[in-house]
Amino acid sequence: MKIGIFDPYLDDLGGGEKYMMTLAECLSKENDVSVFWDREEDVRELLNRFTLNLSKVKITKNIFARDFGFFNKLFESRKYDVIIVLSDGSIPFLLSKKIFLHVQQPLENIEKNIKSRFKFSRISGVFYNSEYTKSFNSAKLHIKSTVIYPPVNLYPYNKKKSNIILHVGRFRVKNVKGVDDYKKQAVMVKVFKEMVDSGFKNWELIMAVSIREKELAKFEEMKNSVKGYPVRFIINSSNDALEKVYSKAKIYWHASGFGEDLEANPEYAEHFGISTVEAMSAGAVPVVINAGGQREIVKDGETGFLWKTLDDLKTKTLRLAGDKKLLETLSERASGYAEKFGKDKFCKEVNGLIQ
């Protein structure tokens, strides 16, 4: 089959882009796959950041670009058996045999007008990255839908660990609505400092973050705030470097959505939580916020802990740190549970979707 893939955020280098390009990699093994994009350097940067094999994937003229022309887009789309689009709420009008939409987050605005009714009739299906995302959108998108969890890099399970609490995530000062500390990394740093001030000893917090140049100044403020504390930052690390720190960490923290009104703004919570699963695969026990997609990843008390308050985060972390047997038990369970989110399963489900 001839398949086209479009991600309007391909230059963002986030989890959604890894999802879409892994999808391209999987489908290219048995199909003719093209990615609609105009800047090959963005794809090269993706390859540098993520472990992907796109040798069989073509980068072709972006028919979704504003200057491409409506009728040219229709003409080009007719050449494809399947076109898959990461949707921001807009519905594409294409003439390929099949059209699939992928949705990564709760959508605030979904196109609804007279024209959209016809567009919807052309959509073959919608697939989401989590049940959390689906729960906010399936009632708005009245189309056959399913959940295909993101492909996660599963790391070797390592029993020989150090007293490390780890967090991995992109450093983003604000989100599109201007909310500060989008990933709540400053919150986690503050909590750890309070624990140290209260007598928590012989543990280190490692924050492995990816940073863009425009946010370096704000990051330096957070970095300077931890002087004298056992807090270390790993910046824009390679996959190899991440694997090493995942393998050493005993506990994994995640806090996206803390303190936010998630009923009004469900997009502030983690939509899935790839880094949480990566950490679990290597045996780091997750202690993560009880919100968003994290609840689909972690079974509270069985494969890790979920928390609602910062005191809860502290208590459950201290419990793990002080109970070697409990930590080892949850570590083994977490690693085993993470296997359900592997790349092989993802590829199988993606191939099954387009048939």
C-alpha positions as CSV (number, residue, x, y, z in Angstrom):
1,M,0.0,0.0,0.0
2,K,1.0,3.6,-0.5
3,I,0.7,5.4,2.8
4,G,1.1,9.1,3.6
5,I,1.7,10.5,7.2
6,F,1.3,14.1,8.4
7,D,2.3,15.5,11.8
8,P,1.9,19.3,11.9
9,Y,4.2,19.5,14.9
10,L,7.1,17.5,13.4
11,D,9.6,20.2,14.4
12,D,8.5,20.0,18.0
13,L,10.6,16.9,18.8
14,G,8.1,15.7,21.5
15,G,6.5,12.4,22.3
16,G,3.8,12.9,19.7
17,E,6.5,13.2,17.0
18,K,8.2,10.0,18.2
19,Y,4.8,8.3,18.0
20,M,4.2,9.3,14.5
21,M,7.6,8.6,13.2
22,T,7.7,5.2,14.8
23,L,4.4,4.6,13.1
24,A,6.1,5.5,9.8
25,E,8.9,3.1,10.6
26,C,6.6,0.2,11.4
27,L,4.4,0.6,8.3
28,S,7.5,1.1,6.0
29,K,8.5,-2.5,6.5
30,E,5.7,-3.8,4.2
31,N,4.4,-0.6,2.6
32,D,5.5,2.4,0.5
33,V,5.5,5.2,3.2
34,S,5.9,8.9,2.8
35,V,6.0,11.7,5.4
36,F,4.6,15.1,4.3
37,W,7.2,17.6,5.3
38,D,9.3,20.3,3.7
39,R,12.4,20.4,5.9
40,E,14.5,17.3,6.0
41,E,16.7,18.7,8.7
42,D,13.8,18.4,11.2
43,V,13.6,14.7,10.4
44,R,17.3,14.3,10.8
45,E,17.1,16.0,14.3
46,L,14.3,13.5,15.2
47,L,16.6,10.6,14.2
48,N,19.4,12.1,16.4
49,R,17.1,12.3,19.4
50,F,15.1,9.1,19.0
51,T,16.2,5.6,18.0
52,L,14.4,5.2,14.7
53,N,15.0,3.5,11.4
54,L,13.5,5.6,8.7
55,S,15.7,4.3,5.9
56,K,12.6,3.1,4.0
57,V,10.5,6.2,4.6
58,K,10.4,9.0,2.0
59,I,10.2,12.7,2.9
60,T,7.9,14.3,0.3
61,K,6.4,17.7,-0.4
62,N,4.1,18.8,2.4
63,I,0.7,18.8,0.7
64,F,-0.8,20.3,3.9
65,A,1.3,23.5,3.7
66,R,-0.8,26.6,3.2
67,D,0.9,27.5,0.0
68,F,0.4,24.1,-1.6
69,G,-3.1,24.8,-2.9
70,F,-6.4,23.1,-2.2
71,F,-6.9,21.4,-5.5
72,N,-3.2,20.3,-5.7
73,K,-3.7,18.7,-2.3
74,L,-6.7,16.8,-3.5
75,F,-4.9,15.7,-6.6
76,E,-1.9,14.4,-4.7
77,S,-4.0,12.7,-2.0
78,R,-5.7,10.6,-4.6
79,K,-2.3,8.8,-5.1
80,Y,-2.5,7.3,-1.6
81,D,-4.3,4.2,-0.3
82,V,-4.1,5.5,3.3
83,I,-3.3,8.9,4.8
84,I,-2.8,9.2,8.6
85,V,-3.0,12.7,10.2
86,L,-2.1,13.8,13.7
87,S,-5.1,16.0,14.3
88,D,-5.3,19.3,16.3
89,G,-9.1,19.3,16.0
90,S,-9.3,20.1,12.3
91,I,-10.6,17.5,9.9
92,P,-8.7,17.1,6.6
93,F,-10.5,16.8,3.3
94,L,-8.6,14.3,1.2
95,L,-9.3,11.9,-1.6
96,S,-7.2,8.9,-0.5
97,K,-9.0,5.6,-0.2
98,K,-8.7,5.7,3.6
99,I,-8.1,8.5,6.1
100,F,-7.2,7.9,9.8
101,L,-6.9,10.5,12.5
102,H,-4.5,10.2,15.4
103,V,-5.3,12.3,18.5
104,Q,-2.7,12.9,21.3
105,Q,-4.5,15.1,23.8
106,P,-7.9,16.3,24.9
107,L,-9.0,18.7,22.1
108,E,-10.5,22.0,23.0
109,N,-11.8,22.9,19.5
110,I,-13.0,20.3,17.0
111,E,-14.0,21.5,13.6
112,K,-17.8,21.5,13.4
113,N,-19.7,23.1,10.5
114,I,-21.6,22.1,7.4
115,K,-18.5,21.1,5.5
116,S,-17.1,19.1,8.4
117,R,-20.1,16.7,8.2
118,F,-18.9,15.6,4.8
119,K,-15.3,15.5,6.0
120,F,-16.2,13.2,8.9
121,S,-17.9,10.8,6.5
122,R,-14.6,10.3,4.8
123,I,-12.7,9.4,8.0
124,S,-12.1,5.6,8.3
125,G,-11.2,5.7,12.0
126,V,-9.6,7.5,14.9
127,F,-7.0,6.2,17.2
128,Y,-5.9,7.7,20.5
129,N,-2.7,7.4,22.6
130,S,-4.5,6.6,25.8
131,E,-8.0,5.9,27.3
132,Y,-7.6,9.3,29.1
133,T,-7.3,11.1,25.7
134,K,-10.1,9.1,24.3
135,S,-12.5,9.9,27.2
136,F,-12.4,13.6,26.4
137,N,-12.7,13.3,22.6
138,S,-14.7,10.2,21.6
139,A,-18.1,11.9,22.3
140,K,-17.0,14.8,20.0
141,L,-15.6,12.7,17.2
142,H,-18.5,10.3,16.4
143,I,-16.2,8.0,14.5
144,K,-15.1,4.4,15.1
145,S,-12.1,4.7,17.5
146,T,-9.6,2.7,19.4
147,V,-6.6,3.2,21.7
148,I,-3.0,2.4,20.5
149,Y,-0.6,3.1,23.3
150,P,2.7,4.8,22.4
151,P,5.7,2.7,21.5
152,V,8.1,2.8,24.4
153,N,11.8,2.0,24.5
154,L,12.0,-0.8,27.0
155,Y,15.3,-0.9,28.8
156,P,17.0,-3.9,30.4
157,Y,15.9,-4.5,33.9
158,N,18.7,-3.8,36.4
159,K,18.7,-4.9,40.0
160,K,22.0,-3.1,40.9
161,K,20.8,0.4,41.6
162,S,21.8,3.6,43.4
163,N,19.9,5.8,45.7
164,I,18.5,7.9,42.9
165,I,15.1,9.6,42.3
166,L,14.8,10.3,38.6
167,H,12.6,12.5,36.5
168,V,12.8,12.7,32.7
169,G,11.0,15.3,30.6
170,R,11.1,18.3,28.4
171,F,11.7,21.6,30.2
172,R,8.9,23.9,29.2
173,V,8.4,27.1,31.0
174,K,4.8,27.7,29.9
175,N,2.2,26.0,27.9
176,V,0.0,27.6,25.2
177,K,-2.2,29.2,27.8
178,G,0.7,30.6,29.8
179,V,0.7,28.2,32.8
180,D,4.1,28.3,34.5
181,D,6.2,25.2,35.1
182,Y,4.2,23.1,32.7
183,K,5.8,19.8,33.7
184,K,6.0,20.8,37.4
185,Q,9.7,20.2,37.5
186,A,10.2,23.2,39.9
187,V,7.6,21.6,42.2
188,M,9.5,18.3,42.3
189,V,12.8,20.1,43.0
190,K,11.1,22.1,45.9
191,V,9.7,18.9,47.4
192,F,13.1,17.1,47.3
193,K,14.8,20.1,48.9
194,E,12.2,20.0,51.7
195,M,12.8,16.3,52.2
196,V,16.5,16.9,52.5
197,D,16.0,19.8,55.0
198,S,13.8,17.4,57.1
199,G,16.6,14.8,57.3
200,F,16.4,12.7,54.1
201,K,20.0,11.6,53.5
202,N,22.1,9.7,51.0
203,W,19.7,10.1,48.1
204,E,20.1,12.1,44.9
205,L,17.5,13.7,42.6
206,I,18.4,13.6,38.9
207,M,16.4,15.7,36.5
208,A,17.0,14.6,32.9
209,V,15.6,17.4,30.8
210,S,15.6,18.5,27.2
211,I,15.8,22.3,26.8
212,R,15.4,24.7,24.0
213,E,17.6,27.8,23.8
214,K,14.8,30.3,24.4
215,E,14.1,28.7,27.8
216,L,17.7,28.4,29.1
217,A,17.5,31.6,31.2
218,K,14.5,30.2,33.2
219,F,16.1,26.9,33.5
220,E,19.2,28.5,35.0
221,E,17.0,30.0,37.7
222,M,15.9,26.5,38.8
223,K,19.4,25.1,38.5
224,N,20.8,27.9,40.7
225,S,18.1,27.2,43.3
226,V,19.5,23.7,44.2
227,K,23.1,24.8,45.1
228,G,24.1,22.8,48.2
229,Y,21.6,20.1,47.6
230,P,22.2,16.6,46.0
231,V,20.3,17.5,42.8
232,R,21.9,16.9,39.4
233,F,20.7,17.9,35.9
234,I,21.3,16.0,32.7
235,I,20.6,18.2,29.7
236,N,19.6,17.1,26.2
237,S,20.9,13.6,26.8
238,S,21.3,10.9,24.2
239,N,19.3,7.6,24.4
240,D,22.5,5.9,25.7
241,A,22.9,8.4,28.5
242,L,19.2,8.0,29.4
243,E,19.5,4.2,29.5
244,K,22.3,4.5,32.0
245,V,20.5,6.7,34.4
246,Y,17.2,4.7,34.0
247,S,19.2,1.6,35.0
248,K,20.6,3.2,38.1
249,A,17.4,4.9,39.5
250,K,15.4,3.3,42.2
251,I,12.4,5.7,42.1
252,Y,10.8,7.7,39.3
253,W,8.8,10.9,39.9
254,H,6.3,12.6,37.6
255,A,4.0,15.5,38.5
256,S,2.4,17.0,35.4
257,G,-1.0,18.4,36.2
258,F,-0.4,19.0,39.9
259,G,-2.3,22.1,41.2
260,E,-4.3,22.6,37.9
261,D,-8.0,22.4,37.3
262,L,-8.0,19.3,35.2
263,E,-11.7,19.3,34.7
264,A,-11.4,22.7,32.9
265,N,-8.0,22.0,31.4
266,P,-7.5,18.2,31.0
267,E,-4.7,18.8,28.6
268,Y,-2.5,19.9,31.5
269,A,-2.2,16.4,32.8
270,E,0.1,13.9,31.1
271,H,-1.8,12.3,28.3
272,F,0.0,9.0,28.6
273,G,3.5,9.1,30.2
274,I,6.2,7.5,28.0
275,S,9.1,8.3,30.4
276,T,7.2,6.7,33.3
277,V,7.0,3.4,31.3
278,E,10.7,3.7,30.3
279,A,11.7,4.1,33.9
280,M,9.5,1.1,35.0
281,S,11.0,-1.1,32.3
282,A,14.5,-0.6,33.9
283,G,13.1,-1.3,37.3
284,A,12.6,2.3,38.7
285,V,9.5,2.3,40.9
286,P,7.1,5.1,39.8
287,V,5.7,7.5,42.4
288,V,3.6,9.6,40.1
289,I,0.6,11.9,40.2
290,N,-2.8,10.3,40.3
291,A,-4.0,12.1,37.1
292,G,-4.1,11.7,33.3
293,G,-2.6,8.7,31.6
294,Q,-0.4,7.9,34.6
295,R,-3.4,6.0,36.1
296,E,-3.3,3.6,33.1
297,I,0.4,2.9,33.6
298,V,0.7,2.5,37.4
299,K,-1.4,0.2,39.5
300,D,-1.3,1.8,42.9
301,G,0.4,-0.3,45.5
302,E,1.2,-3.1,42.9
303,T,3.5,-1.6,40.3
304,G,4.2,1.7,42.0
305,F,2.4,4.5,43.8
306,L,0.0,7.2,42.8
307,W,-0.2,10.4,44.8
308,K,-2.6,13.4,45.1
309,T,-0.9,15.8,47.5
310,L,2.8,16.7,47.9
311,D,2.7,15.3,51.4
312,D,1.5,12.0,49.8
313,L,4.4,12.2,47.4
314,K,6.9,12.6,50.3
315,T,5.3,9.8,52.4
316,K,5.2,7.2,49.6
317,T,8.8,8.1,48.5
318,L,10.1,7.8,52.1
319,R,8.3,4.5,52.5
320,L,10.0,3.0,49.4
321,A,13.4,4.5,50.4
322,G,13.1,2.9,53.8
323,D,11.8,-0.6,52.8
324,K,14.2,-2.4,50.7
325,K,12.0,-5.5,50.2
326,L,9.0,-3.4,49.1
327,L,11.1,-1.5,46.7
328,E,12.6,-4.6,45.1
329,T,9.1,-6.2,44.9
330,L,7.5,-3.2,43.2
331,S,10.6,-2.8,41.0
332,E,10.2,-6.3,39.5
333,R,6.5,-5.9,39.0
334,A,6.9,-2.5,37.4
335,S,9.4,-3.9,34.9
336,G,7.2,-6.8,34.0
337,Y,4.1,-4.6,33.5
338,A,6.0,-2.2,31.2
339,E,6.4,-4.9,28.6
340,K,2.8,-4.4,27.5
341,F,3.8,-1.1,26.0
342,G,6.6,-2.3,23.8
343,K,7.3,-1.4,20.2
344,D,6.4,-4.8,18.7
345,K,2.9,-4.6,20.1
346,F,2.5,-1.1,18.8
347,C,3.6,-2.1,15.3
348,K,1.2,-5.0,15.2
349,E,-1.7,-2.9,16.3
350,V,-0.9,-0.1,13.8
351,N,-0.7,-2.6,10.9
352,G,-4.0,-4.1,12.0
353,L,-5.6,-0.7,12.0
354,I,-5.0,0.2,8.3
355,Q,-6.0,-3.2,6.8
